[in-house]
């Protein structure tokens, strides 16, 4: 595909935080985490917002039901979401006028806006900085090649964070620092089998830890799936807070929690409780039967885990 992309002054997540005006119509290229966070925020500021995603769904790494729910939430707020949309041409100047031509199943469409935010992912900034002179190798994607201790191919040279291919989250980079610090002191810490949660700061937020259903299918692993709508959580009933759901994946034979996703208020806090249970290797009935404080969002975990198929009562 040839992409004619010639806008002047396109926004990234950095410039989008520095604007001193509300764009009349913000076009967002990319329906990932950054695109959704900024798209919803600017819609609430008063912008018309169009999100363009070339994949078949928003949040391509998430399960389909999670993507559908997030798109429904955004659409209800007036955010226009175009998925499976191939961007063909981009012309204009962000901050003045921008025209984007896309191809969808319904044919070509021209979208005229005032500003454009490019949220289509990042590439490592490792080229042309002399790494080859130091004997530091890169992988095929341009990331610094490291082992599980975060050692590079050059003696006594370590790499940390996103340039080393770690998950693109601040907390992952912080853990990289701890691993290297301990190993420099003679420790044996590694990145192997790290359980890294994440939170997308939309409203309501999306949080996840562990495996997705798609991961299990690719690995040929069977699991039990249970869901609970957020309106079944007593705290939500009391507060009247909005949509979303909790979902858990439980091993078919060992009762271990393999993955957890939540779209709902305080999702980033609730996911931590599940993460601790997963790190401890607890069978899900231990968390299901725990006495969780009322009236909290985490209280919903008991109801969710009671929905696991063949759960012991």
Secondary structure as UniProt FT lines:
FT   STRAND          4..8
FT   HELIX           13..16
FT   TURN            17..18
FT   STRAND          25..29
FT   HELIX           33..45
FT   STRAND          48..52
FT   TURN            60..61
FT   HELIX           64..76
FT   TURN            77..78
FT   STRAND          80..82
FT   STRAND          86..93
FT   TURN            94..96
FT   STRAND          97..104
FT   TURN            105..106
FT   STRAND          107..113
FT   STRAND          115..118
FT   TURN            127..128
FT   HELIX           132..134
FT   TURN            140..141
FT   TURN            148..149
FT   TURN            155..156
FT   HELIX           161..164
FT   HELIX           170..184
FT   TURN            185..186
FT   TURN            192..193
FT   STRAND          198..200
FT   STRAND          206..210
FT   HELIX           213..219
FT   STRAND          223..229
FT   HELIX           230..232
FT   HELIX           234..239
FT   STRAND          245..251
FT   TURN            252..254
FT   STRAND          256..263
FT   TURN            265..266
FT   HELIX           267..279
FT   TURN            280..281
FT   HELIX           284..288
FT   TURN            294..295
FT   TURN            298..299
FT   HELIX           300..305
FT   TURN            306..307
FT   TURN            309..310
//
